[in-house]
Amino acid sequence: MAEIHLLSDEIINKIAAGEVIERPASAVKELIENAIDAGATRIQIQIEQGGKKKILVTDNGKGMGAADLDLCYLRHTTSKLTNADDLFHLHTNGFRGEAVASIAAVSKLTITSATQEGESGRIVVKGGEVIEKEDIQASRGTSFLVEDLFYNTPVRRTFLGSETSECSRILDIVLKTAISHPEIRFDYKVGDRTVFTGVPGELRSRIAEAIGSKVAKGLLPVDYTEAGVHVTGYISPTTETNGKRNHQFLFMRNRPIENKMVSKAVSQAYEPYGAQCKPVTVLFLDMPDMEFDINVHPAKREVRFANGNLVFLVVTHAIRDTFTKDLEAHSPIIDLSDEFMGSPAPVSQTAPAQSTMPEMPGTIETPTQPSFATPAQPQNDLPWENPFQQAKPYATSASKPYAPSAKPASTLSDKKSKYDVSDDIQDLFSLPEYGKIISLEPDHSKPAPPPETPWAPPSFFQIANTYIAGEDSNGLLIIDQHAAHTRVLFEQAMESLQNNIMQDSQELLFPELIDLSKQEKEIFRNVDEQLRKLGFFVEPFGGDTYQIRSIPSALPLSRAAKAVHDFLNDVDEDDTKNDMVKFQEAIAKSWAKTNAYQAGDKLKPEEITALISQLMITQDPLKSPFGSPTLMRLTLEELSKKFRH
């Protein structure tokens, strides 16, 4: 008996569904793309329980008649391809003929559609099998109702994220598609709550609706063509520091795509402007049909280029060209014409007589004997650097007698008020003629220093405002101030969240206004209570604007807005509230990372002492909550080895 056999249609459909429909967001993406291909000018999306229970996508496109309804849920049925060559000349979003069939195979799918001519109907498919079909009256367009997604593949349902996480992924799909089609109205609801509304308009307005008006106003337009590759869109200036990981949008002919090479090109273009630069980019690529392949991934998520290096260079050049144009447009103009330079300076009566040659039109009169003024030499305020300006012998009593009554023009005693040079310090570089001489003999007029104590706590100092170093009995301790502070704040946050304790906060005299993106607003709704326990009090102010009323007591006011943005961006959306400990840990990690000392922060001595004291009493002082080390020790033996010959 042969061991190889044909798979049943049921298994084939489930396998195909697993490749195309990975999660609820995949189903939403496919249905939205079908609506766009149908010529819709308005698309409405409504979900429940993160799309697991219900997904409803309604459009006002051209609709389907009875014959199309009977075919649309079958595998490899499509209206976009007629022959194999069409795969290389794609001008639509859906073309594989697997999307609706894959959704129908793992859910209960109800399709209602009507054409302009009035032909309409409804069909219900469950697990790939038609269970109901009828002719009904409906408005022009198509409605897809997906219920109980993955009901017959429970393993896949188990691996889905939390409701919040799946809602966020669907929102990401909606925003990307809405940005790529600003001419279409989009309405996205979670239950009865409206999350996003996109009004038809131009691209910058749609970006403002999706990301935020403040960010959109500062974007720079991109329009660049090189070697047949056309790049358009908008990018943020190099001063933008609030860009997020989900604010990088890439499209190929209005189709949202992913490509690591293009993402790297964007990073390289911004790289010279510093690591703190976090760009917001909305880029649209276009090139000849045979130069790219969108049919690489079943979900049409990735794109492959025939010449990836060329695309990399063109994207980099497009961004750099935009920066150059912006610099030229905003650079100051200096007019050196006679009209703005003013009349020539009057010539002194005592100056030598000038030539009586007639002045030629367009020439500038110049003196025949120009004088070259010697520029004033800069005075060096640091007395110990004067001897090195030019070589000269030390002064002696014969060559330059020391006269106490003749006060030098610039003495060390004069300068110590500015530089606070202590009388107790011998300036080894100063010479008698540059300052007073400090005796190296012991001064018996001063009280004797106190006797040495047998032990004193180690003193610590900062290195590059990033690390803290100090000596202990075993060698040299080096502490990463960000990792150490993150560990301290993490354990404080966990204590507050687990024991329902409110951390100290400072109320702002004038609330600070911030704009949150649609995704940040969704995350904020789920963590608002935890934020208040940790010292942040943020409330809606109208639209996408929120006001910060209070912040943690140790957080500088200048970092308040950035701290809120970074916190909402860093919260792990995959952590479910069903596992409360895991959820609290995710909140505490994000909060600690956001509020901890950053690399480059200058710390006061008392702040250094407090940080080290708090770190030593934590449960795990050697590691940050993210697993990175907080400190390291160089033992005396290791130091000795470094200096051995």
C-alpha positions as CSV (number, residue, x, y, z in Angstrom):
1,M,0.0,0.0,0.0
2,A,1.4,3.4,-1.0
3,E,2.4,5.7,1.9
4,I,2.0,8.8,-0.1
5,H,-1.6,10.0,-0.5
6,L,-3.5,13.1,-1.4
7,L,-4.6,15.4,1.3
8,S,-8.3,16.2,1.8
9,D,-9.6,19.5,0.8
10,E,-10.3,20.3,4.5
11,I,-6.7,19.8,5.4
12,I,-5.4,21.7,2.4
13,N,-7.7,24.6,3.2
14,K,-6.5,24.7,6.8
15,I,-2.8,24.6,5.7
16,A,-3.4,27.5,3.3
17,A,-5.3,29.4,6.0
18,G,-2.4,29.1,8.3
19,E,-0.1,30.6,5.7
20,V,-2.3,33.5,4.8
21,I,-4.4,34.2,8.0
22,E,-1.9,34.2,10.8
23,R,-4.1,36.2,13.2
24,P,-7.1,38.5,13.2
25,A,-5.1,41.4,11.8
26,S,-4.3,39.2,8.7
27,A,-8.0,38.7,8.0
28,V,-8.6,42.5,8.4
29,K,-5.8,43.3,6.0
30,E,-7.1,40.9,3.3
31,L,-10.6,42.1,3.5
32,I,-9.6,45.8,3.4
33,E,-7.5,45.2,0.3
34,N,-10.4,43.5,-1.4
35,A,-12.6,46.5,-0.6
36,I,-10.0,48.9,-2.1
37,D,-9.8,46.7,-5.3
38,A,-13.6,46.9,-5.5
39,G,-13.3,50.7,-5.9
40,A,-14.7,51.6,-2.4
41,T,-14.6,55.2,-1.2
42,R,-15.6,54.3,2.3
43,I,-14.4,51.3,4.4
44,Q,-15.8,50.5,7.9
45,I,-14.1,48.1,10.3
46,Q,-15.5,46.9,13.6
47,I,-14.1,44.2,15.8
48,E,-14.8,42.5,19.2
49,Q,-12.4,40.8,21.5
50,G,-9.4,41.6,19.4
51,G,-11.0,40.1,16.3
52,K,-11.3,36.7,17.8
53,K,-15.1,36.9,18.3
54,K,-16.0,39.2,15.5
55,I,-14.6,41.1,12.5
56,L,-16.9,43.2,10.3
57,V,-15.6,44.9,7.2
58,T,-18.1,46.9,5.1
59,D,-17.4,48.8,1.9
60,N,-19.4,50.7,-0.7
61,G,-17.5,49.2,-3.7
62,K,-19.0,47.7,-6.9
63,G,-20.2,44.6,-5.1
64,M,-20.8,41.0,-6.3
65,G,-23.6,39.3,-8.1
66,A,-24.9,35.8,-7.4
67,A,-22.4,34.1,-9.7
68,D,-19.5,35.9,-8.0
69,L,-20.8,35.0,-4.5
70,D,-20.8,31.3,-5.4
71,L,-17.1,31.5,-6.3
72,C,-15.5,34.1,-4.0
73,Y,-15.0,31.7,-1.1
74,L,-13.3,29.0,-3.2
75,R,-9.5,28.6,-3.4
76,H,-7.6,30.1,-6.3
77,T,-10.6,32.2,-7.5
78,T,-9.8,35.8,-8.4
79,S,-10.9,38.6,-10.7
80,K,-7.4,40.1,-11.0
81,L,-5.4,37.6,-13.0
82,T,-6.1,35.9,-16.3
83,N,-2.7,34.5,-17.2
84,A,0.8,34.0,-15.6
85,D,2.2,37.2,-17.2
86,D,-0.2,39.2,-15.1
87,L,1.8,38.3,-12.0
88,F,4.5,40.7,-13.2
89,H,2.2,43.6,-14.0
90,L,0.2,43.9,-10.8
91,H,-1.9,47.0,-10.2
92,T,-4.2,45.5,-7.5
93,N,-3.8,44.5,-3.9
94,G,-5.3,41.0,-3.9
95,F,-4.5,38.5,-6.6
96,R,-3.6,35.1,-5.2
97,G,-7.2,34.0,-4.8
98,E,-6.6,32.6,-1.3
99,A,-7.7,35.3,1.2
100,V,-11.5,34.7,1.4
101,A,-11.1,30.9,1.1
102,S,-8.6,30.9,3.9
103,I,-10.8,33.0,6.2
104,A,-13.9,30.8,5.4
105,A,-11.9,27.7,6.2
106,V,-11.2,28.7,9.8
107,S,-14.3,30.7,10.8
108,K,-18.0,31.3,10.3
109,L,-18.1,33.8,7.4
110,T,-21.1,35.7,6.2
111,I,-20.9,37.6,2.9
112,T,-23.5,40.1,1.9
113,S,-23.1,42.0,-1.4
114,A,-25.0,44.0,-3.9
115,T,-24.1,45.5,-7.3
116,Q,-25.0,48.9,-8.8
117,E,-27.6,47.1,-10.9
118,G,-29.5,45.9,-7.8
119,E,-28.4,42.3,-7.9
120,S,-27.7,41.2,-4.3
121,G,-27.5,38.2,-2.0
122,R,-26.0,36.6,1.1
123,I,-24.0,33.4,1.7
124,V,-22.9,31.8,4.9
125,V,-19.8,29.6,5.0
126,K,-18.5,27.7,8.0
127,G,-15.3,25.7,7.9
128,G,-15.3,26.0,4.2
129,E,-18.8,24.6,3.7
130,V,-21.9,26.6,2.6
131,I,-24.5,26.4,5.3
132,E,-26.9,29.1,4.1
133,K,-27.6,31.0,1.0
134,E,-30.4,33.5,0.2
135,D,-31.4,36.5,-1.9
136,I,-31.8,39.7,0.1
137,Q,-32.0,43.4,-0.4
138,A,-28.8,45.3,0.4
139,S,-27.0,48.5,-0.3
140,R,-24.3,48.6,-2.9
141,G,-21.1,47.2,-1.7
142,T,-19.9,44.2,0.2
143,S,-20.0,43.2,3.9
144,F,-17.8,40.4,5.4
145,L,-18.7,39.2,8.9
146,V,-16.1,36.9,10.4
147,E,-17.1,35.1,13.6
148,D,-15.3,32.7,15.9
149,L,-12.0,32.9,14.0
150,F,-9.9,29.8,14.4
151,Y,-12.7,27.9,16.1
152,N,-11.6,24.7,14.4
153,T,-7.9,25.2,14.8
154,P,-7.6,25.7,18.6
155,V,-3.8,25.5,18.7
156,R,-3.5,28.6,16.5
157,R,-6.0,30.4,18.7
158,T,-4.0,29.5,21.8
159,F,-0.9,31.3,20.3
160,L,-2.7,34.6,19.7
161,G,-1.9,37.5,21.9
162,S,-4.1,39.4,24.4
163,E,-7.1,41.3,23.3
164,T,-5.2,44.5,23.6
165,S,-2.3,43.2,21.6
166,E,-4.5,42.0,18.7
167,C,-6.5,45.2,18.7
168,S,-3.2,47.1,18.4
169,R,-2.1,44.9,15.4
170,I,-5.4,45.5,13.7
171,L,-5.0,49.3,14.3
172,D,-1.6,49.1,12.7
173,I,-3.0,47.5,9.6
174,V,-5.8,50.1,9.4
175,L,-3.4,53.0,9.8
176,K,-0.9,51.8,7.2
177,T,-3.7,51.2,4.7
178,A,-5.3,54.5,5.4
179,I,-2.1,56.3,4.9
180,S,-1.5,54.6,1.6
181,H,-5.1,55.7,0.4
182,P,-5.8,59.1,1.8
183,E,-8.7,59.4,-0.8
184,I,-10.7,56.8,1.0
185,R,-12.7,57.3,4.2
186,F,-11.8,54.8,7.0
187,D,-13.8,54.1,10.2
188,Y,-12.3,51.7,12.8
189,K,-14.3,50.7,15.9
190,V,-13.5,48.4,18.8
191,G,-17.0,47.4,20.0
192,D,-19.0,50.6,20.0
193,R,-15.9,52.8,20.6
194,T,-14.5,54.7,17.6
195,V,-10.7,54.4,17.5
196,F,-9.8,55.9,14.2
197,T,-11.5,58.0,11.6
198,G,-9.8,59.0,8.3
199,V,-11.5,61.8,6.3
200,P,-10.7,61.8,2.6
201,G,-8.0,64.4,1.8
202,E,-4.4,64.8,1.0
203,L,-1.5,62.7,2.3
204,R,-0.2,65.1,5.0
205,S,-3.7,65.4,6.5
206,R,-4.0,61.6,6.7
207,I,-0.6,61.4,8.4
208,A,-1.8,63.9,10.9
209,E,-4.9,61.8,11.6
210,A,-2.9,58.6,11.9
211,I,0.3,59.8,13.8
212,G,-0.5,63.2,15.1
213,S,-0.8,66.8,13.8
214,K,2.3,68.0,15.6
215,V,4.5,65.4,13.9
216,A,2.8,65.9,10.5
217,K,3.4,69.7,10.5
218,G,7.1,69.3,10.8
219,L,7.5,66.6,8.1
220,L,9.6,67.4,5.0
221,P,8.3,66.4,1.5
222,V,10.3,63.8,-0.5
223,D,10.2,63.7,-4.3
224,Y,13.3,62.1,-5.9
225,T,14.0,59.9,-9.0
226,E,17.1,58.1,-9.8
227,A,17.8,55.2,-12.2
228,G,14.1,54.6,-12.8
229,V,13.3,54.4,-9.0
230,H,10.8,57.1,-7.8
231,V,10.6,57.9,-4.1
232,T,7.9,60.2,-2.7
233,G,6.4,60.8,0.7
234,Y,7.4,62.6,3.9
235,I,10.2,62.3,6.4
236,S,10.8,64.0,9.7
237,P,13.7,66.5,10.1
238,T,16.9,65.5,11.8
239,T,15.9,67.2,15.0
240,E,13.0,64.8,15.6
241,T,13.6,62.6,18.7
242,N,10.1,61.2,19.3
243,G,9.8,58.9,16.4
244,K,8.6,55.4,17.3
245,R,9.3,51.9,16.0
246,N,5.8,51.8,14.4
247,H,6.2,55.2,12.8
248,Q,8.2,53.9,9.8
249,F,5.9,53.4,6.9
250,L,7.0,51.9,3.5
251,F,4.8,51.3,0.5
252,M,5.3,49.9,-2.9
253,R,2.7,51.4,-5.3
254,N,0.4,52.2,-2.3
255,R,0.8,48.6,-0.9
256,P,2.2,48.4,2.7
257,I,5.3,46.3,2.6
258,E,8.3,45.3,4.7
259,N,11.9,45.3,3.5
260,K,14.9,45.2,5.8
261,M,17.2,46.7,3.2
262,V,15.1,49.8,2.8
263,S,14.7,50.2,6.5
264,K,18.5,50.0,6.8
265,A,18.8,52.7,4.1
266,V,16.6,55.0,6.1
267,S,18.8,54.4,9.2
268,Q,22.0,55.0,7.3
269,A,20.6,58.3,5.9
270,Y,19.9,59.6,9.4
271,E,23.0,58.0,11.0
272,P,25.2,61.1,10.8
273,Y,22.7,63.1,12.8
274,G,23.2,61.1,16.0
275,A,21.7,58.1,17.8
276,Q,19.0,60.3,19.4
277,C,17.4,61.0,16.1
278,K,14.3,58.9,15.7
279,P,12.8,59.5,12.3
280,V,9.2,59.3,11.2
281,T,9.2,58.2,7.5
282,V,6.3,57.7,5.1
283,L,7.9,56.6,1.8
284,F,6.3,55.4,-1.4
285,L,8.4,53.5,-3.9
286,D,7.7,53.0,-7.6
287,M,9.7,51.3,-10.3
288,P,9.2,49.3,-13.5
289,D,7.1,46.1,-13.1
290,M,10.0,43.7,-13.7
291,E,12.2,45.3,-11.0
292,F,10.3,44.0,-8.0
293,D,8.3,40.9,-6.9
294,I,5.5,41.2,-4.4
295,N,4.5,37.5,-4.6
296,V,7.3,36.3,-2.2
297,H,5.1,35.8,0.9
298,P,1.6,34.3,1.0
299,A,0.4,37.4,2.9
300,K,2.1,39.7,0.4
301,R,3.9,41.4,3.2
302,E,7.5,41.3,1.9
303,V,8.8,42.6,-1.4
304,R,11.9,41.4,-3.3
305,F,13.9,43.8,-5.6
306,A,15.8,42.8,-8.7
307,N,18.5,45.2,-7.7
308,G,18.4,45.7,-4.0
309,N,21.6,47.7,-3.8
310,L,20.2,50.3,-6.2
311,V,17.1,50.7,-4.2
312,F,19.2,51.1,-1.1
313,L,21.2,53.9,-2.6
314,V,18.2,55.6,-4.1
315,V,16.4,55.7,-0.8
316,T,19.5,57.0,1.0
317,H,20.0,59.7,-1.7
318,A,16.3,60.7,-1.6
319,I,16.5,61.4,2.1
320,R,19.8,63.2,1.9
321,D,18.5,65.2,-1.1
322,T,15.5,66.3,1.0
323,F,17.8,67.5,3.8
324,T,19.8,69.5,1.4
325,K,16.8,71.2,-0.1
326,D,15.4,72.0,3.3
327,L,18.8,73.5,4.3
328,E,19.0,75.6,1.2
329,A,15.4,76.8,1.6
330,H,16.0,78.0,5.2
331,S,19.6,79.2,5.0
332,P,20.0,83.0,5.6
333,I,20.8,85.0,2.4
334,I,23.7,87.6,2.6
335,D,23.4,90.3,0.0
336,L,26.8,91.9,-0.7
337,S,25.6,94.4,-3.3
338,D,26.4,98.1,-3.1
339,E,22.8,99.0,-2.2
340,F,23.0,97.0,1.1
341,M,26.7,97.5,1.8
342,G,26.3,101.3,2.2
343,S,28.6,104.1,1.0
344,P,32.4,103.8,1.2
345,A,34.0,105.0,4.4
346,P,35.3,108.7,4.2
347,V,39.0,109.0,3.5
348,S,41.0,110.9,6.1
349,Q,42.4,114.3,5.0
350,T,45.8,113.3,6.1
351,A,45.9,110.2,4.0
352,P,48.2,110.2,1.0
353,A,46.8,111.5,-2.2
354,Q,45.0,109.0,-4.3
355,S,45.2,108.5,-8.0
356,T,43.1,110.8,-10.1
357,M,42.2,108.1,-12.6
358,P,38.5,108.1,-13.5
359,E,36.4,105.5,-11.7
360,M,35.4,102.7,-13.9
361,P,31.7,101.6,-13.8
362,G,31.2,98.6,-11.5
363,T,34.5,98.9,-9.8
364,I,35.1,99.4,-6.1
365,E,37.6,102.1,-5.0
366,T,40.4,100.8,-2.9
367,P,43.4,102.6,-1.3
368,T,46.7,102.2,-3.0
369,Q,48.5,101.7,0.3
370,P,46.4,99.2,2.3
371,S,47.2,99.0,5.9
372,F,47.3,95.6,7.6
373,A,46.2,95.8,11.2
374,T,47.8,93.3,13.5
375,P,45.1,91.3,15.1
376,A,44.9,91.5,18.8
377,Q,46.4,88.4,20.4
378,P,44.0,86.5,22.7
379,Q,44.7,86.8,26.3
380,N,45.0,83.5,28.1
381,D,43.3,83.5,31.5
382,L,45.2,80.4,32.6
383,P,48.5,81.6,34.1
384,W,50.1,78.2,34.0
385,E,49.9,78.1,30.2
386,N,51.8,81.4,29.7
387,P,55.3,79.9,30.0
388,F,54.6,77.6,27.1
389,Q,53.6,80.3,24.6
390,Q,57.2,81.1,23.8
391,A,60.5,79.8,25.0
392,K,62.3,82.1,27.5
393,P,64.7,81.5,30.4
394,Y,63.6,81.5,34.0
395,A,63.9,85.0,35.6
396,T,66.8,85.6,38.0
397,S,67.6,88.3,40.4
398,A,70.2,89.7,38.0
399,S,68.0,89.8,34.9
400,K,64.7,90.7,36.5
401,P,64.7,91.6,40.2
402,Y,61.6,90.7,42.2
403,A,59.9,93.9,43.3
404,P,57.1,93.4,45.7
405,S,55.8,96.9,45.3
406,A,55.5,96.5,41.5
407,K,52.3,94.5,41.1
408,P,52.3,92.4,37.9
409,A,49.6,93.1,35.4
410,S,48.1,89.6,35.9
411,T,48.9,87.6,39.0
412,L,47.7,84.3,40.3
413,S,46.1,86.0,43.3
414,D,44.1,88.2,40.9
415,K,42.8,85.2,39.1
416,K,42.0,82.9,41.9
417,S,38.7,84.8,42.5
418,K,37.6,83.7,39.1
419,Y,39.0,80.2,39.1
420,D,38.8,79.7,42.9
421,V,42.5,78.6,43.1
422,S,43.1,77.5,46.7
423,D,46.0,78.8,48.6
424,D,46.6,75.3,49.7
425,I,47.5,74.1,46.2
426,Q,51.0,74.5,44.9
427,D,50.9,75.6,41.2
428,L,53.8,73.6,39.8
429,F,53.6,75.4,36.4
430,S,53.6,79.0,37.7
431,L,56.7,81.2,37.7
432,P,57.7,83.9,40.1
433,E,56.9,86.6,37.6
434,Y,53.4,85.2,37.0
435,G,52.1,84.9,40.5
436,K,52.9,84.7,44.1
437,I,55.1,81.8,45.4
438,I,53.5,79.4,47.8
439,S,55.9,78.0,50.3
440,L,56.3,74.2,50.3
441,E,57.3,74.2,54.0
442,P,54.6,73.1,56.4
443,D,52.4,75.8,57.8
444,H,52.4,75.5,61.6
445,S,49.9,78.3,62.0
446,K,47.1,76.1,60.7
447,P,45.5,73.5,62.9
448,A,46.7,70.0,62.5
449,P,44.5,67.7,60.4
450,P,42.4,65.3,62.3
451,P,43.8,61.8,62.8
452,E,43.0,59.2,60.1
453,T,40.1,57.0,60.7
454,P,40.7,53.2,60.3
455,W,38.0,53.0,57.6
456,A,36.1,55.4,55.4
457,P,33.4,54.7,52.8
458,P,34.7,54.6,49.3
459,S,34.3,57.8,47.2
460,F,32.7,57.5,43.8
461,F,32.9,59.7,40.7
462,Q,31.4,59.7,37.2
463,I,33.1,58.7,34.0
464,A,31.7,60.4,30.8
465,N,28.5,61.1,32.8
466,T,27.5,57.5,32.1
467,Y,29.5,55.2,34.5
468,I,30.2,55.5,38.2
469,A,33.6,54.4,39.4
470,G,35.0,53.9,42.9
471,E,37.5,51.9,44.9
472,D,36.7,49.1,47.3
473,S,38.9,46.7,49.2
474,N,39.1,44.3,46.3
475,G,39.8,46.7,43.5
476,L,37.9,49.0,41.2
477,L,34.1,49.1,40.9
478,I,32.4,50.4,37.7
479,I,28.6,50.8,37.7
480,D,26.4,51.5,34.8
481,Q,24.2,54.3,36.1
482,H,21.3,53.6,33.7
483,A,21.2,49.8,34.4
484,A,21.6,50.4,38.1
485,H,18.8,53.0,38.4
486,T,16.6,50.8,36.2
487,R,17.0,47.9,38.7
488,V,16.1,50.3,41.6
489,L,13.1,51.8,40.0
490,F,11.8,48.4,38.7
491,E,11.7,47.0,42.2
492,Q,10.0,50.2,43.5
493,A,7.4,50.0,40.8
494,M,6.7,46.3,41.4
495,E,6.2,47.1,45.1
496,S,3.7,49.8,44.3
497,L,1.8,47.8,41.7
498,Q,1.6,44.6,43.9
499,N,0.7,46.3,47.1
500,N,-1.5,49.1,45.6
501,I,0.8,51.8,46.9
502,M,0.8,55.2,45.2
503,Q,4.3,56.5,44.6
504,D,5.2,60.1,45.4
505,S,4.5,62.6,42.6
506,Q,4.8,66.3,41.9
507,E,1.8,68.2,40.6
508,L,2.6,70.6,37.8
509,L,1.7,74.2,38.2
510,F,0.9,74.4,34.5
511,P,-0.2,71.0,33.0
512,E,1.9,70.0,30.0
513,L,0.0,69.2,26.8
514,I,1.1,66.3,24.6
515,D,-0.4,64.6,21.5
516,L,-0.8,60.9,21.5
517,S,-1.0,58.8,18.3
518,K,-3.9,56.4,17.8
519,Q,-1.8,53.5,19.0
520,E,-0.5,55.3,22.0
521,K,-4.1,56.2,23.0
522,E,-5.1,52.5,22.8
523,I,-2.2,51.5,25.0
524,F,-2.9,54.4,27.4
525,R,-6.5,53.2,28.0
526,N,-5.1,49.9,29.3
527,V,-2.3,51.2,31.5
528,D,-3.8,54.4,32.9
529,E,-4.5,53.0,36.3
530,Q,-0.9,51.6,36.6
531,L,0.5,55.0,35.5
532,R,-1.3,56.8,38.3
533,K,0.2,54.4,40.9
534,L,3.6,55.1,39.5
535,G,3.2,58.9,39.8
536,F,1.9,59.9,36.4
537,F,-1.5,61.6,36.2
538,V,-2.5,62.1,32.5
539,E,-6.0,62.9,31.3
540,P,-7.7,63.6,28.0
541,F,-7.8,67.2,26.9
542,G,-9.7,66.9,23.7
543,G,-9.1,64.9,20.5
544,D,-5.6,63.4,20.5
545,T,-4.3,65.9,23.0
546,Y,-3.7,64.9,26.6
547,Q,-2.5,66.9,29.6
548,I,0.1,65.8,32.1
549,R,-1.1,66.9,35.6
550,S,1.6,65.3,37.7
551,I,4.8,63.3,37.3
552,P,7.0,61.1,39.5
553,S,8.8,63.3,42.1
554,A,12.3,62.4,40.9
555,L,11.6,63.0,37.2
556,P,12.7,66.3,35.8
557,L,9.9,68.4,34.2
558,S,11.9,68.7,31.0
559,R,11.6,64.9,30.5
560,A,7.9,64.6,31.3
561,A,6.4,64.5,27.8
562,K,9.2,62.2,26.5
563,A,8.8,59.9,29.4
564,V,5.1,59.4,28.7
565,H,5.8,58.8,25.0
566,D,8.6,56.4,25.7
567,F,6.6,54.5,28.3
568,L,3.7,53.9,25.9
569,N,6.0,52.9,23.2
570,D,7.9,50.4,25.4
571,V,5.0,48.6,27.0
572,D,5.0,45.0,25.8
573,E,1.7,44.6,24.1
574,D,1.9,40.8,24.1
575,D,1.6,40.6,27.9
576,T,-1.9,39.8,28.9
577,K,-3.8,41.1,31.8
578,N,-4.9,37.5,32.5
579,D,-1.4,36.9,33.9
580,M,-1.4,39.9,36.4
581,V,2.2,39.3,37.5
582,K,3.5,39.3,34.0
583,F,1.5,42.3,33.2
584,Q,2.8,44.2,36.2
585,E,6.4,43.2,35.3
586,A,5.9,44.6,31.8
587,I,4.6,47.9,33.2
588,A,7.4,48.1,35.8
589,K,10.1,47.4,33.3
590,S,8.8,50.1,30.9
591,W,8.4,52.6,33.6
592,A,11.8,51.9,35.1
593,K,13.5,52.2,31.7
594,T,11.8,55.4,30.9
595,N,12.5,57.2,34.2
596,A,16.0,55.9,35.0
597,Y,19.1,58.0,34.7
598,Q,20.2,58.0,31.1
599,A,23.7,57.9,29.6
600,G,25.1,61.4,29.7
601,D,23.1,62.6,32.7
602,K,25.3,64.5,35.1
603,L,24.7,63.3,38.7
604,K,25.3,65.2,41.9
605,P,27.5,63.5,44.6
606,E,24.5,63.0,46.8
607,E,22.6,61.4,43.9
608,I,25.5,59.0,43.2
609,T,25.6,58.0,46.9
610,A,21.8,57.5,47.0
611,L,21.8,55.4,43.9
612,I,24.6,53.1,45.1
613,S,23.0,52.7,48.5
614,Q,19.6,51.8,46.9
615,L,21.2,49.4,44.5
616,M,22.9,47.4,47.2
617,I,19.6,46.7,49.0
618,T,17.7,45.5,45.9
619,Q,16.9,41.8,45.5
620,D,19.2,41.4,42.5
621,P,21.8,44.2,42.5
622,L,24.0,42.6,39.8
623,K,21.5,42.7,36.9
624,S,19.0,45.2,35.5
625,P,15.4,43.9,35.0
626,F,16.4,43.4,31.3
627,G,19.3,41.1,32.2
628,S,22.2,43.4,31.5
629,P,24.9,43.8,34.3
630,T,24.7,46.7,36.6
631,L,28.3,46.7,37.7
632,M,31.6,45.1,37.2
633,R,34.8,44.8,39.3
634,L,38.4,45.0,38.2
635,T,40.3,43.2,41.0
636,L,43.8,44.3,42.1
637,E,45.2,41.2,40.5
638,E,43.6,42.0,37.1
639,L,44.9,45.6,37.3
640,S,48.3,44.3,38.1
641,K,48.3,42.0,35.1
642,K,47.4,45.0,32.8
643,F,50.5,46.8,33.9
644,R,53.0,43.9,33.8
645,H,55.7,44.0,31.2
